[in-house]
């Protein structure tokens, strides 16, 4: 599965068990917050000052290696 920046955080953490720790290491410590579940990855990156394209690439690299 390919991750895109339009995917919701709630969807992303259901994709694979490795996604949540990657997001946490990137600075998204609010994954448990109900409001974060409805945010897109792009929105969450913007709020946290994270380069979304880099994070999407990292997530896709990890998932491709599985």
C-alpha positions as CSV (number, residue, x, y, z in Angstrom):
1,X,0.0,0.0,0.0
2,X,1.2,3.5,-0.8
3,X,0.9,6.3,1.8
4,X,-0.2,9.7,0.5
5,X,-0.4,13.0,2.3
6,X,-4.1,13.1,1.8
7,X,-4.7,10.0,4.0
8,X,-6.2,10.6,7.4
9,X,-4.1,9.9,10.5
10,X,-6.8,7.4,11.6
11,X,-6.3,5.5,8.4
12,X,-2.6,5.6,8.5
13,X,-2.2,4.0,12.0
14,X,-4.4,1.1,10.7
15,X,-2.2,0.4,7.7
16,X,0.7,-1.2,9.7
17,X,1.9,-1.3,13.3
18,X,5.2,0.5,12.3
19,X,3.4,3.7,11.1
20,X,2.5,5.0,14.6
21,X,6.1,4.9,16.0
22,X,7.4,6.6,12.8
23,X,4.8,9.4,13.2
24,X,5.7,9.7,16.9
25,X,9.4,10.0,16.2
26,X,8.6,12.7,13.6
27,X,7.0,14.7,16.4
28,X,3.3,13.8,16.2
29,X,2.7,12.9,19.8
30,X,-1.0,13.5,19.6
31,X,-2.0,10.3,17.8
32,X,-4.3,9.2,20.6
33,X,-6.2,12.5,20.4
34,X,-9.6,11.9,18.8
35,X,-9.3,15.1,16.8
36,X,-6.1,13.9,15.2
37,X,-7.8,10.9,13.7
38,X,-9.8,13.1,11.2
39,X,-6.7,15.1,10.1
40,X,-4.9,14.4,6.9
41,X,-1.2,13.7,7.1
42,X,-0.6,17.0,5.3
43,X,-2.6,18.9,7.8
44,X,-0.9,17.2,10.7
45,X,2.5,17.9,9.2
46,X,1.7,21.6,8.7
47,X,0.6,21.9,12.3
48,X,3.8,20.2,13.6
49,X,6.2,21.9,11.2
50,X,7.2,18.7,9.5
51,X,8.1,18.3,5.8
52,X,5.2,16.1,4.6
53,X,6.9,14.9,1.4
54,X,9.9,13.6,3.4
55,X,7.7,11.9,5.9
56,X,5.6,10.3,3.2
57,X,8.8,9.0,1.5
58,X,10.0,7.6,4.8
59,X,6.7,5.8,5.5
60,X,6.6,4.4,2.0
61,X,10.2,3.2,2.2
62,X,9.5,1.3,5.4
63,X,6.3,-0.2,4.1
64,X,8.0,-1.3,0.9
65,X,10.8,-3.0,2.8
66,X,8.3,-5.3,4.6
